[in-house]
Amino acid sequence: MPVFGAYEGLPFFDQMLHGAHFMLCAFAVLVACVPLMTEKGSPEHKFGGMIYLPLSLGALFLATYMAWREASLVLFTFNAFCAYLLMSGWRAVHENETPSFVDWGIPGCLFLLAVGVTLDAMIHDQGMRSFYLIFFAFNAFVLSWRDWKHLRRRAYWNKRKIFLVQADFAAQGPSAWMGRHIAGMIGSLIASLSVVVLTLLPLSLHWLWPVSLLAIGLFVAYRERQKKLRLRRAMPASLREKFSPSPMPRDEDEDFRRAA
């Protein structure tokens, strides 16, 4: 008897692997509800994150093993990208610390993987598969370069912070590290949730999941834009130019009047 109907036709050992992967992802999604529904920085939020991290890592390691058994480089790169999101989201909360070996290793491994994927796609031209791999490699190069530059600034700051008035690196851009933390954790959560949903949904309804994610993303982006517009309308006119998403045209006559 198959563990799940979606895995019918696979050998029993593969069914057990997929079943264990499904259970880890489902448990990770349930545990993620704790940090999502609690106050950021609270003991409950941190405790839920401490449980979510090893569960997600276990699911990713198991998925990587299944990708190796199936000789699927596309699945392996997808797992690697999910691992990057999870690890970078976790390490973002350590912004005030000197970058550790793990911090440097995250973009380093991503860069090495991008090089390997690029070489494979160039040597073995397999149509759309090669296109997907090149697309992944391009994004991996950009992300690894961005993270490496950020880690250099962070290391420079921590090395010389005793000479600076503001010794808190995260305070220079609190929204930046929080954005990386949220993006990494939500990205890894969506990956785990995708496993659960696509396993339970019939194959003919799998298209509903990416469409739903796209619709939710557009809705959230629209709500955030409306919130920012309402905030700008409530600002004094002197502050609107500073917080404007695009530079406002300058009025030279108005500058002369202010100077006078």
C-alpha positions in Angstrom: 0.0 0.0 0.0 1.4 3.4 -0.9 2.0 5.9 1.9 0.1 8.6 0.0 -2.0 8.3 -3.2 0.3 10.9 -4.8 3.2 8.6 -4.6 1.5 5.5 -5.9 3.7 3.6 -8.4 6.9 4.5 -6.6 9.0 1.9 -4.9 8.2 1.4 -1.2 11.4 3.1 0.0 10.8 6.1 -2.2 7.2 6.3 -0.8 8.6 6.3 2.7 11.1 9.1 1.8 8.3 11.2 0.3 6.0 10.5 3.2 8.7 11.5 5.7 9.4 14.7 3.7 5.7 15.5 3.7 5.4 15.0 7.5 8.5 17.3 8.2 7.1 20.0 5.9 3.6 19.8 7.4 5.0 19.9 11.0 7.2 22.9 10.0 4.2 24.8 8.6 2.3 24.1 11.9 5.2 25.3 14.0 5.6 28.4 11.9 2.2 29.6 13.0 3.7 30.3 16.4 6.3 33.0 15.3 3.8 34.3 12.8 1.1 34.9 15.4 3.2 36.2 18.3 5.0 39.4 18.9 8.3 39.8 17.1 11.2 39.3 19.5 9.0 37.7 22.2 10.1 34.4 23.9 7.3 32.6 22.0 8.5 34.0 18.7 12.1 32.9 19.4 11.0 29.5 20.7 8.9 28.8 17.6 11.8 29.9 15.4 14.2 27.6 17.2 11.9 24.6 16.4 11.1 25.7 12.9 14.7 26.0 11.8 15.8 22.4 12.4 12.5 21.0 11.0 13.0 23.0 7.8 16.6 22.0 7.6 15.7 18.3 8.0 13.1 18.6 5.2 15.7 20.3 2.9 18.3 17.7 3.6 15.8 14.9 2.9 14.7 16.6 -0.3 18.3 17.0 -1.4 18.9 13.3 -0.8 15.8 12.5 -2.9 17.1 14.8 -5.7 20.4 12.9 -5.6 18.6 9.6 -5.9 16.5 10.9 -8.8 19.5 12.6 -10.4 17.6 15.9 -10.7 19.8 18.9 -10.8 16.8 21.2 -11.1 15.3 19.9 -7.9 18.7 20.1 -6.2 19.1 23.8 -7.1 15.6 24.5 -5.9 16.4 22.9 -2.6 19.7 24.9 -2.4 17.8 28.1 -3.0 15.3 27.3 -0.3 18.2 26.5 2.1 19.7 29.9 1.2 16.4 31.7 2.1 16.2 29.8 5.4 19.8 30.3 6.5 20.0 34.0 5.4 16.7 34.7 7.1 18.0 33.1 10.3 21.4 34.9 10.3 19.8 38.3 9.6 18.8 38.5 13.3 22.5 38.4 14.2 23.2 41.7 12.3 25.0 43.4 15.2 27.6 40.5 15.5 30.8 40.2 13.6 30.2 37.9 10.6 30.9 34.3 11.4 32.1 31.5 9.2 28.4 30.6 8.6 27.6 34.1 7.4 30.4 34.0 4.9 29.7 30.4 3.9 26.0 31.2 2.9 26.9 33.5 -0.1 30.1 31.5 -0.8 28.2 28.2 -1.2 25.6 29.9 -3.3 28.3 31.4 -5.6 30.0 28.0 -6.0 26.7 26.4 -6.8 25.9 29.0 -9.4 29.3 28.4 -11.1 28.6 24.6 -11.2 25.1 25.1 -12.5 26.3 27.5 -15.2 28.9 25.1 -16.4 26.4 22.2 -16.5 23.9 24.2 -18.4 26.6 25.3 -20.9 28.0 21.8 -21.4 24.7 19.9 -21.5 22.3 21.9 -23.6 18.8 20.5 -22.8 16.4 23.2 -23.8 14.1 24.5 -21.1 16.0 22.7 -18.4 19.2 24.6 -19.2 17.2 27.8 -19.3 15.8 27.2 -15.8 19.4 26.5 -14.6 20.8 29.6 -16.2 18.0 31.7 -14.7 18.8 30.2 -11.2 22.5 30.8 -11.7 22.0 34.5 -12.6 19.9 35.1 -9.5 22.4 33.2 -7.4 25.3 35.3 -8.7 23.4 38.5 -7.9 22.3 37.4 -4.4 25.8 36.1 -3.5 27.4 39.4 -4.6 24.9 41.5 -2.8 25.3 39.5 0.5 29.1 39.5 0.2 29.2 43.3 -0.1 26.8 43.6 2.9 29.0 41.3 5.0 32.1 43.4 4.1 30.3 46.5 5.3 29.1 44.7 8.5 32.6 43.4 9.2 34.1 46.9 8.7 31.6 48.4 11.0 32.1 45.9 13.8 35.9 46.3 13.5 35.8 50.1 13.9 32.6 50.6 15.9 34.5 51.8 19.0 35.5 54.9 17.0 31.9 55.6 16.0 29.2 57.4 17.9 26.5 54.9 16.8 27.9 51.4 17.6 24.8 49.6 16.6 25.1 48.4 12.9 21.5 47.2 12.8 20.2 50.6 13.9 21.6 52.1 10.7 19.0 50.2 8.7 16.5 48.3 10.9 14.1 47.8 8.0 16.9 46.2 6.0 17.8 43.3 8.3 14.2 42.8 9.3 13.3 42.6 5.6 15.9 39.9 5.0 14.7 38.0 8.0 11.1 38.1 7.0 11.8 37.4 3.3 14.0 34.4 4.1 11.6 32.8 6.6 8.5 33.4 4.6 10.2 32.1 1.5 11.2 28.9 3.2 7.7 28.6 4.7 6.2 28.9 1.2 8.4 26.1 0.0 7.3 23.8 2.8 3.7 24.8 2.4 4.0 24.1 -1.4 5.0 20.5 -0.6 1.9 20.0 1.6 -0.6 21.6 -0.7 0.7 20.0 -3.9 0.7 16.6 -2.2 -2.9 16.9 -1.0 -4.2 18.5 -4.2 -5.1 16.3 -7.2 -2.6 16.7 -10.1 -5.3 18.4 -12.2 -5.6 21.2 -9.6 -1.9 21.9 -9.1 -2.1 25.1 -11.2 -4.3 26.6 -8.5 -1.3 26.9 -6.1 1.1 29.2 -8.1 -1.9 31.2 -9.3 -3.0 31.7 -5.7 0.5 32.7 -4.6 0.7 35.2 -7.4 -2.7 36.7 -6.5 -1.8 36.9 -2.8 1.5 38.6 -3.6 -0.2 41.2 -5.8 -2.8 41.8 -3.1 -0.1 42.3 -0.4 1.9 44.6 -2.7 -1.2 46.7 -3.5 -2.1 47.0 0.3 1.5 48.1 1.1 1.4 50.7 -1.6 -1.9 52.0 -0.5 -0.6 52.2 3.1 2.5 54.2 2.0 0.3 56.6 0.0 -1.9 57.2 3.0 1.2 57.8 5.1 2.6 60.3 2.7 -0.7 62.2 2.5 -0.6 62.5 6.3 2.9 63.9 6.3 3.7 67.6 6.3 4.6 69.0 2.9 8.2 69.6 3.9 8.7 65.8 4.5 7.0 64.4 1.5 9.9 65.0 -0.9 12.3 63.1 1.5 10.0 60.0 1.6 8.8 60.2 -2.0 9.4 56.9 -4.0 10.6 59.1 -6.9 12.3 62.5 -6.7 9.9 65.4 -6.9 10.6 68.2 -9.4 12.3 71.1 -7.7 10.8 74.6 -7.9 13.6 77.2 -8.1 11.3 80.1 -7.2 10.2 78.2 -4.1 13.9 77.6 -3.1 14.5 81.4 -3.4 11.5 82.2 -1.3 12.7 79.8 1.4 16.2 81.2 1.3 14.7 84.7 1.7 
